């Protein structure tokens, strides 16, 4: 775990140095077009959804794993086998869409695959040894990383994204840090290139997205309480 964090930290530092030294290569120059606006809005949504997946997955696992003695298959783990990695993928794609040019998506995906896919395979081997047939059955019914669209749209979102505000409080620091950095850079670029009037319109859109996320979070938290009260939250 420590080695993985060190490598991730090194990659982040190298990325920041490259972006700082060659900003025109990485950052989008145009920010007025419809496509640019759609990319920024989509990126913010992906960042927030990614953080929501990570928060739900961490919190749900902490309450249902019995210190690693139980195979967690409910909540976000009923949608994909690796919801925390899915959260990282969504956050990374969101950051790219908000700030960078299209080709950076290819670079990000290449780094993500090289860093996390091998980790996923290693963890699967470990889980197969621990849980054997139970995990094999789980693998046959739940995808590794990319959720089924049928599952996404035909199930109530609260079934695969349970949420408690106590879980959210633990993740608040990382959520705030990512949003603050990304929105600060994006806001500065918009104000510098397009002016305050242009940014004012975009700021309103950002507030609306935040309010929608708060509404979704309240709904998920309320539904999670009801499900737990009825005893339907299973590992």
Buried (B, 14 or more C-beta within 10 A) or exposed (E): EEEEEEEBEEEEEEBEEEBEEEEEEBBBEEBEEEEBBEBBBBBBBBBBBBBBBBBBBBBBBEBBBEEEEEBBBBBBBBBBBBBBBBBBBBBBBBBBBBBBBEEBBEEBBEBBEEBBBEEBEEEBEEBBEEBEEBBEEBBEEBBBBEBEEEBEEEBEBBBBBBBBBEBBEBBEEEBEEBBEEBBEBBBEBBBEBBEEEBBEEBBEEBEEBEEEBEEBBEBBBEBBBEBEEEEEBEB
